[in-house]
Amino acid sequence: MKWKNYPQNIKVRLITSFFNRAVSSAVMPFMALFFAQEMSKVWAGIFLVCTVIIGFFINLIGGYMSDRFPRKRVLVLTSLLSGLMFLLMTISLFPEKNIIWLFAFAYVAFIITSSLGRPAMHAIIIDSTTPENRKEVYALDYWLVNLSMAIGAALGGLLYVNHQIELFMVLSITSLLLPIAYKIWLLDEHTSILEKQHQNVLLDVIQNYKVAFQDRPFVKVVIGSMFIIAAEFSLNSYIGVRLAETFKSVHIGDFELAGVRMLSMLNIENMLLVVCFTFFINKITDRFSNHKVLLVGLIVYSIGYVTVTSANTWYILILFNFIATIGELIYSPVRNAEQANMIPADKRGSYSAFSNFSFSGGDLIARSTIIIGAYLIPTMMSVYIGVILMFGIFLLYTGLFWRRPLATTV
C-alpha cells in the first residue's frame, strides 16, 4: 500500500504526530533536570511522579470523551489548549529569573490537555484502517515515532542548554499549528457515538471502563504487554544504573567508552536499527501467519533483553541489544494490529486509553528493578526479567489468539 493510497486521516495523524513528537522529545526528557535546577531534586521527583499519575487518570477520561463526542472536536480543542500551555511555558522563561510557578502550572495543564486528546488520536488509526492494512500502518507509525524521537533527542542535545527559549518558541509555534491542521484536513469519520448510560458522569465513565475490564482477553493482552514493555524500559533504569556503576571502561584511542556512554550507544543502536530495518523486517514477516511472527519476535526479544540485563562486555551488550531490537521490530506491528482488531467499534477511545496502562505499568515495573537490583546480583536479575517476560508472552499470546471477544471491530 503506497502513501498516496492511505486514507486522509491516517496521513494527517502520521504527519502531525511526527512533528509533535520531534519537537516535544527535544524538551520533555529535560524536564527532570529543569525542575531539579530550579527547585530541588526531591521536589522535582515528587512533582514528576504526581504528573505521571495525573496523566494516567486524565487519559482514562480522555478515552471516554473520544467515544462520547466527535473526535475531531476533541482533538482540535485539546491540541489548541496544549499549544497555549507551551506558549505559557515559553513566556515564563523570558524573565532573567524564571517564573517557576507559571512554568509548573503550564506543564501540569499541558499533561492534562495532552492526556485528554491522546486516546482520540490513537482511535483515529483504528477508525481509518481495516484489519488487513493495520499491521502495515502500525509499522509505519512505529518507524515515524522512533525517527521523530531521534531527531528530537538530537535537537534537544544541541539546543537545550544554550538556546532553551528558542527551543520552546519552536515547540509553541509547532503545537499551535496542529489544531489548525486538524481543523482543515481531519475528516470526522467517527459515527458510532457511545450512548450515555448514567446521568452521573463519573458513574458513566466507570460503567464505560467496566466493559473493558470485563473483556478478559483484552485485559490479558494489556497486562502481558506491560510485562514485555517492562524489559525494554529497564534499559534506562536498572541496566543504565548497573552499567554506570560496574561497566569497565574501554579505550578506543583517546575515546573512553564508560558506563553512561555505553548506555547512550545502546539507545542510539536501538533507534538506528528501527529507522533502518522496520520496513525490511515487516516485508519478510508478511509471508508468515501473525501468531508465528508474534511468538518468534517475542522469543528473540526476550533472549536479547535477558542477556543485556546482566552482560558487562561491550560487544556482548551491542550484539544482544541488536537481537532484542530485531525481536521488537518483528513482534511490535503484529501486537499493535491484533490488539486494535479486538476493540469494539463504539469504544475505541476508551479501549485505547485503557491499553496505555501497558506503558505506565511497564514503566513502574522497570523503575522497581532499580530497587530489586540493589539486593540481587546481575545474573539473578536476568532470571527475574526472564520470568516477567515468560508471563508476558503467555498472557499476550493467549489473549490475542486463544480467545476473541464477540464484537464488531471493523
C-alpha positions as CSV (number, residue, x, y, z in Angstrom):
1,M,0.0,0.0,0.0
2,K,1.5,3.3,-1.2
3,W,1.4,6.6,0.8
4,K,-1.0,8.1,-1.8
5,N,-3.5,5.3,-1.1
6,Y,-3.6,5.9,2.6
7,P,-6.8,7.4,4.0
8,Q,-6.6,11.2,4.5
9,N,-7.0,10.9,8.3
10,I,-4.0,8.4,8.5
11,K,-1.8,10.9,6.6
12,V,-2.9,13.8,8.9
13,R,-2.4,11.6,12.0
14,L,1.1,10.4,11.0
15,I,2.5,13.8,9.8
16,T,1.2,15.8,12.7
17,S,2.3,13.2,15.3
18,F,5.8,13.2,13.7
19,F,6.3,16.9,14.1
20,N,4.7,17.0,17.5
21,R,6.9,14.2,18.9
22,A,10.1,15.5,17.2
23,V,9.8,18.9,18.9
24,S,8.3,17.7,22.3
25,S,11.0,15.0,22.7
26,A,13.6,17.8,22.3
27,V,12.5,19.2,25.7
28,M,10.4,16.6,27.6
29,P,13.5,14.5,28.6
30,F,15.0,17.6,30.2
31,M,12.0,18.4,32.5
32,A,13.5,16.5,35.5
33,L,16.8,18.4,35.0
34,F,14.9,21.7,34.7
35,F,12.8,21.3,37.8
36,A,15.8,20.0,39.8
37,Q,17.9,23.0,38.9
38,E,15.1,25.5,39.6
39,M,13.8,23.9,42.8
40,S,15.4,20.7,44.1
41,K,15.9,17.0,43.2
42,V,13.3,15.9,45.8
43,W,10.7,18.5,44.7
44,A,11.3,17.5,41.0
45,G,10.9,13.8,41.7
46,I,7.7,14.2,43.7
47,F,6.3,16.7,41.2
48,L,7.0,14.5,38.1
49,V,5.6,11.3,39.8
50,C,2.4,13.3,40.5
51,T,2.2,14.4,36.9
52,V,2.5,10.7,35.7
53,I,-0.3,9.7,38.0
54,I,-2.5,12.6,36.9
55,G,-1.8,11.9,33.3
56,F,-2.9,8.3,33.6
57,F,-6.3,9.1,35.2
58,I,-6.9,12.0,32.8
59,N,-6.1,9.7,29.9
60,L,-9.0,7.4,31.0
61,I,-11.3,10.4,31.0
62,G,-10.0,11.3,27.5
63,G,-10.8,7.8,26.3
64,Y,-14.4,8.3,27.5
65,M,-14.6,11.7,25.8
66,S,-13.3,10.5,22.5
67,D,-16.1,7.9,22.4
68,R,-18.9,10.2,23.6
69,F,-18.1,13.3,21.4
70,P,-16.8,13.8,17.8
71,R,-13.1,13.0,17.8
72,K,-12.2,15.9,15.6
73,R,-13.7,18.4,18.1
74,V,-11.9,16.7,21.0
75,L,-8.5,16.9,19.1
76,V,-8.9,20.5,18.0
77,L,-9.8,21.7,21.4
78,T,-7.2,19.7,23.4
79,S,-4.3,20.4,21.0
80,L,-5.2,24.2,21.0
81,L,-5.0,24.2,24.8
82,S,-1.7,22.2,24.7
83,G,-0.2,24.8,22.4
84,L,-1.3,27.6,24.6
85,M,0.3,25.8,27.6
86,F,3.6,25.6,25.7
87,L,3.3,29.3,25.0
88,L,2.8,30.0,28.7
89,M,6.0,27.9,29.5
90,T,7.9,29.9,26.9
91,I,6.7,33.2,28.4
92,S,7.8,32.1,31.9
93,L,11.4,31.6,30.7
94,F,11.8,35.2,29.4
95,P,12.5,37.0,32.7
96,E,16.0,36.8,34.0
97,K,14.8,34.7,36.9
98,N,12.3,32.1,35.5
99,I,8.8,32.3,36.8
100,I,8.8,28.7,38.0
101,W,5.3,28.6,39.4
102,L,3.9,29.7,36.0
103,F,6.0,27.1,34.2
104,A,5.0,24.3,36.6
105,F,1.3,25.3,36.3
106,A,1.5,25.3,32.5
107,Y,3.4,22.0,32.5
108,V,0.7,20.3,34.6
109,A,-2.1,21.8,32.4
110,F,-0.2,20.5,29.3
111,I,-0.1,17.0,30.8
112,I,-3.9,17.2,31.4
113,T,-4.8,18.6,27.9
114,S,-2.5,16.2,26.0
115,S,-3.7,13.2,28.0
116,L,-7.3,14.1,27.2
117,G,-6.6,14.2,23.5
118,R,-4.2,11.2,23.2
119,P,-6.9,8.4,23.1
120,A,-8.8,10.2,20.3
121,M,-5.5,10.3,18.3
122,H,-4.9,6.6,18.8
123,A,-8.6,5.8,17.9
124,I,-8.3,7.6,14.6
125,I,-5.8,4.9,13.3
126,I,-8.3,2.2,14.2
127,D,-11.2,4.2,12.7
128,S,-9.4,4.8,9.4
129,T,-7.9,1.3,8.8
130,T,-9.1,-2.2,8.2
131,P,-7.8,-5.5,9.8
132,E,-6.0,-6.1,6.5
133,N,-3.9,-3.0,6.4
134,R,-3.4,-2.2,10.2
135,K,-0.1,-4.1,10.5
136,E,1.4,-2.0,7.7
137,V,0.1,1.3,9.1
138,Y,1.3,0.5,12.6
139,A,4.8,-0.5,11.2
140,L,5.0,3.0,9.5
141,D,3.7,4.7,12.7
142,Y,6.3,2.8,14.8
143,W,9.1,3.9,12.4
144,L,8.0,7.5,12.4
145,V,7.8,7.5,16.2
146,N,11.4,6.4,16.5
147,L,12.7,8.7,13.8
148,S,10.9,11.7,15.3
149,M,12.3,10.9,18.8
150,A,15.8,10.5,17.4
151,I,15.5,14.0,15.7
152,G,14.1,15.4,18.9
153,A,16.8,14.0,21.0
154,A,19.4,15.4,18.7
155,L,17.7,18.9,18.7
156,G,17.5,18.8,22.5
157,G,21.1,17.8,22.9
158,L,22.3,20.6,20.6
159,L,20.0,23.5,21.7
160,Y,18.6,22.9,25.2
161,V,21.5,24.3,27.2
162,N,22.3,27.4,25.3
163,H,19.1,28.0,23.3
164,Q,16.3,27.0,25.7
165,I,13.9,29.9,24.9
166,E,14.3,29.4,21.2
167,L,13.6,25.7,21.5
168,F,10.4,26.4,23.5
169,M,9.4,29.0,20.9
170,V,9.7,26.5,18.1
171,L,7.7,24.0,20.2
172,S,5.0,26.6,20.9
173,I,4.6,27.5,17.2
174,T,4.5,23.8,16.1
175,S,1.9,23.0,18.8
176,L,-0.3,25.9,17.8
177,L,-0.2,24.9,14.1
178,L,-1.5,21.4,15.0
179,P,-5.1,22.3,15.8
180,I,-5.2,24.4,12.5
181,A,-4.1,21.3,10.6
182,Y,-6.7,19.1,12.3
183,K,-9.5,21.7,11.6
184,I,-8.6,21.9,7.9
185,W,-7.6,18.4,6.9
186,L,-9.0,15.9,9.5
187,L,-12.3,14.2,8.4
188,D,-14.8,13.4,11.2
189,E,-15.5,9.7,10.3
190,H,-16.4,8.7,13.9
191,T,-20.1,7.9,13.5
192,S,-20.7,5.3,16.3
193,I,-21.0,7.7,19.3
194,L,-21.3,6.0,22.6
195,E,-24.7,6.4,24.3
196,K,-24.7,7.9,27.8
197,Q,-25.8,5.2,30.3
198,H,-25.9,7.3,33.6
199,Q,-26.9,10.9,34.3
200,N,-23.9,11.0,36.7
201,V,-20.8,11.5,34.5
202,L,-18.5,9.7,37.0
203,L,-20.7,6.6,37.0
204,D,-20.9,6.7,33.2
205,V,-17.1,6.8,32.9
206,I,-16.8,3.9,35.4
207,Q,-19.5,1.9,33.5
208,N,-17.7,2.5,30.3
209,Y,-14.4,1.1,31.5
210,K,-16.2,-1.8,33.3
211,V,-16.8,-3.2,29.9
212,A,-13.1,-3.1,29.1
213,F,-12.2,-4.6,32.4
214,Q,-14.6,-7.5,31.9
215,D,-13.1,-8.2,28.4
216,R,-10.8,-10.9,29.7
217,P,-8.8,-11.5,26.5
218,F,-8.1,-7.7,26.2
219,V,-7.1,-7.4,29.8
220,K,-4.6,-10.3,29.3
221,V,-3.2,-8.5,26.3
222,V,-2.8,-5.3,28.2
223,I,-1.1,-7.0,31.3
224,G,1.0,-9.2,29.0
225,S,2.2,-6.1,27.0
226,M,3.0,-4.4,30.4
227,F,5.4,-7.2,31.4
228,I,7.0,-7.3,27.9
229,I,7.5,-3.5,27.7
230,A,9.0,-3.5,31.2
231,A,12.1,-5.3,29.8
232,E,12.7,-2.6,27.2
233,F,12.1,0.2,29.8
234,S,14.6,-1.4,32.2
235,L,17.4,-0.4,29.7
236,N,17.1,3.2,31.0
237,S,16.5,2.2,34.6
238,Y,18.2,-0.9,36.1
239,I,20.6,-1.6,33.2
240,G,21.6,2.0,33.0
241,V,22.3,2.2,36.7
242,R,24.3,-1.1,36.6
243,L,26.4,0.0,33.6
244,A,27.2,3.3,35.3
245,E,28.4,1.5,38.4
246,T,30.1,-1.7,37.2
247,F,30.9,-1.4,33.4
248,K,34.7,-1.5,32.9
249,S,35.7,1.4,30.6
250,V,37.0,0.6,27.1
251,H,39.5,2.9,25.5
252,I,39.4,3.4,21.7
253,G,42.3,5.7,21.1
254,D,41.6,8.8,23.1
255,F,37.9,8.0,23.4
256,E,36.8,6.4,26.6
257,L,33.7,4.2,26.5
258,A,32.4,4.3,30.1
259,G,29.1,3.1,31.5
260,V,27.0,6.1,30.7
261,R,28.3,6.3,27.2
262,M,27.7,2.6,26.7
263,L,24.1,3.2,27.7
264,S,23.9,6.0,25.1
265,M,25.4,3.7,22.5
266,L,22.7,1.1,23.1
267,N,19.9,3.7,22.8
268,I,21.4,5.0,19.6
269,E,21.8,1.5,18.2
270,N,18.2,0.8,19.0
271,M,16.9,3.9,17.2
272,L,19.2,3.4,14.2
273,L,18.0,-0.2,13.8
274,V,14.4,0.8,14.0
275,V,14.8,3.6,11.4
276,C,16.9,1.3,9.0
277,F,15.2,-2.1,9.3
278,T,11.4,-1.6,10.1
279,F,10.1,-1.9,6.6
280,F,12.6,-4.7,5.6
281,I,11.6,-6.9,8.5
282,N,7.9,-6.1,8.0
283,K,8.2,-7.2,4.4
284,I,9.7,-10.5,5.5
285,T,7.1,-11.2,8.3
286,D,4.2,-10.5,5.9
287,R,4.9,-14.0,4.4
288,F,4.0,-15.8,7.7
289,S,1.0,-16.0,9.9
290,N,0.7,-13.4,12.7
291,H,0.7,-15.9,15.6
292,K,4.0,-17.4,14.4
293,V,5.5,-13.9,13.8
294,L,4.4,-12.7,17.3
295,L,5.9,-15.8,19.0
296,V,9.2,-15.7,17.2
297,G,9.6,-12.0,17.7
298,L,8.9,-12.2,21.4
299,I,11.3,-15.1,21.9
300,V,14.1,-13.2,20.1
301,Y,13.3,-10.1,22.0
302,S,13.4,-12.0,25.3
303,I,16.8,-13.6,24.6
304,G,18.2,-10.2,23.8
305,Y,17.0,-8.4,27.0
306,V,17.6,-11.3,29.4
307,T,21.3,-11.2,28.3
308,V,21.6,-7.4,28.2
309,T,20.3,-7.3,31.8
310,S,23.5,-8.9,33.2
311,A,26.1,-8.6,30.4
312,N,29.1,-6.4,31.1
313,T,31.2,-6.7,28.0
314,W,30.8,-4.1,25.3
315,Y,30.5,-6.4,22.3
316,I,28.1,-8.8,24.1
317,L,25.9,-5.8,25.0
318,I,25.9,-4.5,21.4
319,L,25.2,-7.9,19.9
320,F,22.3,-8.8,22.2
321,N,20.8,-5.3,22.1
322,F,20.8,-5.8,18.3
323,I,18.9,-9.1,18.8
324,A,16.4,-7.6,21.3
325,T,15.6,-4.7,18.8
326,I,15.2,-7.1,15.9
327,G,12.8,-9.1,18.1
328,E,10.9,-5.9,18.9
329,L,10.7,-5.0,15.2
330,I,9.2,-8.5,14.4
331,Y,6.5,-8.6,17.2
332,S,5.5,-4.9,17.7
333,P,3.4,-4.2,14.5
334,V,1.6,-7.6,14.9
335,R,0.8,-6.9,18.5
336,N,-0.5,-3.4,17.8
337,A,-2.6,-4.5,14.8
338,E,-4.1,-7.6,16.6
339,Q,-4.8,-5.6,19.7
340,A,-6.6,-3.0,17.6
341,N,-8.7,-5.7,15.9
342,M,-10.1,-6.8,19.3
343,I,-11.5,-3.3,20.1
344,P,-15.3,-2.8,19.7
345,A,-16.2,0.0,17.2
346,D,-18.1,2.1,19.7
347,K,-15.4,2.0,22.5
348,R,-12.2,2.6,20.5
349,G,-11.2,5.7,22.6
350,S,-11.8,4.0,25.9
351,Y,-10.1,0.8,25.0
352,S,-7.1,2.8,23.6
353,A,-6.9,4.7,26.9
354,F,-7.1,1.5,28.9
355,S,-4.3,-0.1,26.8
356,N,-2.0,2.8,27.8
357,F,-1.8,1.0,31.2
358,S,0.7,-1.3,29.4
359,F,3.2,1.7,29.2
360,S,2.6,3.2,32.6
361,G,2.6,-0.2,34.3
362,G,5.7,-1.3,32.4
363,D,7.5,1.9,33.4
364,L,6.6,1.3,37.1
365,I,7.9,-2.3,36.9
366,A,11.1,-1.1,35.2
367,R,11.7,1.5,37.9
368,S,11.2,-1.1,40.6
369,T,14.0,-3.1,39.1
370,I,16.4,-0.5,40.4
371,I,15.3,-1.3,43.9
372,I,15.3,-5.1,43.4
373,G,18.7,-4.8,41.7
374,A,20.1,-3.4,44.9
375,Y,19.5,-6.9,46.5
376,L,20.1,-9.3,43.6
377,I,23.2,-10.0,41.6
378,P,23.0,-9.2,37.8
379,T,22.6,-12.9,36.8
380,M,19.6,-13.2,39.2
381,M,18.2,-10.0,37.6
382,S,18.4,-11.7,34.2
383,V,16.4,-14.6,35.7
384,Y,13.9,-12.1,37.1
385,I,13.4,-10.3,33.8
386,G,13.2,-13.7,32.1
387,V,10.3,-14.8,34.4
388,I,8.5,-11.5,33.8
389,L,8.9,-11.9,30.0
390,M,7.6,-15.5,30.1
391,F,4.4,-14.4,31.9
392,G,4.1,-11.5,29.4
393,I,4.4,-13.8,26.4
394,F,1.9,-16.3,27.8
395,L,-0.7,-13.6,28.6
396,L,-0.2,-11.7,25.3
397,Y,-0.3,-14.8,23.1
398,T,-3.3,-16.4,24.8
399,G,-5.2,-13.1,25.0
400,L,-4.7,-12.4,21.2
401,F,-5.1,-15.9,19.7
402,W,-6.8,-18.3,22.1
403,R,-10.0,-16.3,22.8
404,R,-11.6,-13.5,21.0
405,P,-14.3,-11.1,22.2
406,L,-17.6,-11.2,20.3
407,A,-17.5,-7.6,19.0
408,T,-17.6,-5.7,15.7
409,T,-14.1,-4.4,15.1
410,V,-14.1,-3.1,11.5
